[in-house]
Amino acid sequence: MRKSYLVICAVTLLFIAGCTSATNKQEAKGRSFVGGTDGLDFLFAKGSPPDRVLDSGQEEFDIALLITNLGEFTVPRGRLIATLSGIAAQDFNIGSLTKVSDFALAGKGIDRELTIEGDTEEILFERAKYQPDLPADFFVTIRADICYDYQTRAVGSLCLKRNPRERSVSQDICDVDAEEVVIENSGAPLQIELLRQRPSSSNIIKVSFDVVNKNNGVPYNQGTFNAECSGNDAQKDKVRVRLDSPGNRLNIRCSRFDDRAEGVINLIAGRKQVTCDIDTTNLQNIAFQHPLIISVDYMYREAITTANSIVIEDAG
């Protein structure tokens, strides 16, 4: 009897484990995006710059930034700008304190059930050396700002029908009046939150959502930085938002964008609500679910400093 009981328990546990495994697998397959609130991560490479260097041009060294794409957008070649500050280019024998990427930096992605990690690349300020002859040791801190193109993509499942105020309990499989619509975001510093929809008239559904900066950097309008990653405060917190649907089936009008489905908004305290109308005149009578695609394009700016001050030693 005890042996039979153990066999039954073992079979039951295997069945439960199999069900759990199948459920997890199904959830993994159902993901649209990897997700997360990161864009690029960057740091000074170990020992570059060194903690101590000699003055009078006696010691040559590199300043290297390691940059990893932790989000899901591929930064195009030439659209990542790194600028050093805190030092004088001439004193350190550096031709330019700004470098522009000569590579594309691929983001994360999903291949079936596997998450593919983003690329890591290096930006190098080569052959620096402190030129002046000092009377005593001198301390400097180096700051690196990076500005880069990025994009957030979000997909929400709307409930649509020709007359959104007409209720058909027997046939409608979704609710046109929803305070919380399910939405998924790609991994990026800016995220779409609080997607809502409600009937506004017999042929208008009003949708609204919030664009939120979820990371520590600052977004800027597209194309703000080209020559160097500094200044341009007039374009700070401005991002471009675009609403779309598969096959361009939806007639979307946003009063904020002069009745177009695309335009620039200005985040206030890291957040901004966008409200738009969807004309349902030409849609079918029975409710159906349809994707709403929201894209946000921007440049993102972040900064780091060396962990410790660099000692410029008087070589005597």
C-alpha positions, 0 to 999 in steps of 0.5 A: 500500500505504501509503495502504491501511495508513493507511486501515485504521489510521484505521478501527481508531482510530475503532472503538476510540474509539467503543468507549471512548466507548460504555463511558464512556457506559454507566458514566455511566448506571450510576451511582446517585449522584454520590458524594463525602464533602462536605455543605455548603461555606461561607465568608465572602464577599469583603470581608464582613466588611471587614479594617478598620472604624471604631469609635464606630458610624461605619462600617456593614458586612455579614457574609455567608456563602456556602453551597454544597451539594456533597452530594446531600441537599436541606437543607429550609427552616429546617434550616440554622442559622448562629451567629457567635461571637468578638464581642459582639452588642451591641458590633457592633449585631447583634440576633442572632448566629444566623440560620436559613435561609429557603430550601431548599438543593438538593443535587447530582443526576444527570439522565441522564448529566449531574451537576446542581450543588447550590445556593448561597445567602447568609446575611446579618448586616446593618448591623453597626457597632462601637459603643464608642469605643476608646482604641486599635485593637482586633483581633477574629476572627469564627467562624461555626458552621453546623449543618444536617440531612443524610442519607446513602443507600446501596444494596447488592446482597445475595444472598438465598435461603430456605436460605442454607446450602444450595448450588446451584452450577448455579442460584445466580448469587451468593454468600450468603457474601460478605466484600465486598458492592458498595455505592454511597453518595450524596454526604454527610459520612457514608458506609457502608463494608464491607458484608458478609453471611454465613449465620447459620442455615438461615433467617438471613443476617447483614449488617454494615456500618460507618457512618463520618464521612469529613469534618472536621465533627461529626455530631449526633442529628436535631433537636439544633439549632434556636435556635442552632448551639452546645452540645448535646455530649450529642448529639454523634456520635449518628446515626439508621440505617434499613435498608429494601428495595424493597417492604419485602420483607425482614424485617430485625431489628437487636438493637441496635435492639430487633429493629427495623430503625431506631435511633440509634448512637453513633460512636466515633472517627468509626466504628461497626459495625451488625449485623442479621439478615435472616429468609429463611423466606419467600424463594424457594429459588433465590438472587437479588440484592436491594437493601438500602437504608441511610439515615443521618439526622443534623445536621452541624456545621462551623465557619470563622473569618475568615482575618485578624483584623479591625482596629477602628480608633480614629477619634480 
